Amino acid sequence: MRQKVFSFVLTALLVCSCGTNATKSQISAEMALEGVSNYCHSAYDWSMAEANPSIMGVEMGEETDSVYQVVFRSYTGALVNFYVDKTNGTTRMVESVPALGVEEETGTINLFDYIDKKQ
């Protein structure tokens, strides 16, 4: 009888622990890209890209266990790297101008403020 109870408890613990790992990440790569793109379209002037859309853009960068990197490329040559925390949506922004060797932290946003609420 003790072995059955022990086996049941052990099985329950394993099932519960597996479920928590699967739900650890609240933010998907698609959500990160959508939120950053929405932010960039509201914060930056895209009029220069109307005639030539390829001079500006937002694309996925590298990914770690805890962060998605999304990169905004401006027509000026500046890059803004957005580091999206996968668990809470806090997004750190780092702007760089590679031609000048300049890099600067420029703030944070909450990704959930820029994700379509219909999802």
GIGI-V420905 format. One record per residue. SS is DSSP state (H for helix, E for strand, L for the rest). PSI is psi in whole degrees, 0 to 359 (NA if undefined). OMEGA is omega as a letter, one per 30 degrees, with the letter a starting at -180 (NA if undefined). Layout:
ss & psi & omega
SS & PSI & OMEGA
SS & PSI & OMEGA
This chain:
ss & psi & omega
L & 317 & l
H & 322 & a
H & 322 & l
H & 317 & l
H & 314 & l
H & 316 & l
H & 319 & l
H & 313 & a
H & 316 & l
H & 316 & l
H & 317 & l
H & 318 & l
H & 318 & l
H & 317 & a
H & 316 & a
H & 318 & a
H & 327 & l
H & 321 & a
H & 324 & a
H & 327 & l
H & 323 & a
H & 331 & a
L & 8 & a
L & 319 & a
L & 116 & l
L & 337 & a
L & 127 & l
L & 167 & l
H & 322 & l
H & 319 & l
H & 318 & l
H & 313 & a
H & 316 & a
H & 312 & a
H & 315 & l
H & 319 & l
H & 315 & l
H & 317 & l
H & 311 & a
H & 322 & l
H & 335 & l
H & 333 & a
H & 335 & a
L & 152 & l
L & 114 & a
L & 5 & a
H & 328 & l
H & 338 & a
H & 359 & a
L & 316 & a
L & 331 & a
L & 85 & a
H & 340 & a
H & 351 & a
H & 350 & l
L & 152 & l
E & 169 & l
E & 130 & l
E & 159 & l
E & 142 & l
E & 218 & a
E & 162 & l
E & 138 & l
L & 184 & l
L & 332 & a
L & 347 & a
E & 140 & l
E & 140 & l
E & 129 & l
E & 134 & a
E & 127 & l
E & 128 & l
E & 122 & a
L & 160 & l
L & 343 & a
L & 350 & a
L & 354 & l
L & 149 & l
E & 141 & l
E & 117 & l
E & 124 & l
E & 124 & l
E & 104 & a
E & 118 & l
E & 123 & a
L & 335 & a
L & 328 & a
L & 356 & l
L & 359 & l
E & 129 & a
E & 119 & l
E & 137 & a
E & 133 & l
E & 116 & a
E & 139 & l
E & 152 & l
E & 94 & a
L & 324 & a
L & 334 & a
L & 354 & a
L & 30 & a
E & 137 & l
E & 136 & a
E & 136 & l
E & 130 & a
E & 3 & l
E & 192 & l
E & 157 & l
E & 162 & l
E & 115 & a
H & 325 & a
H & 340 & l
H & 346 & a
H & 8 & l
L & 138 & l
L & 124 & a
L & 349 & a
L & 344 & a
L & NA & NA
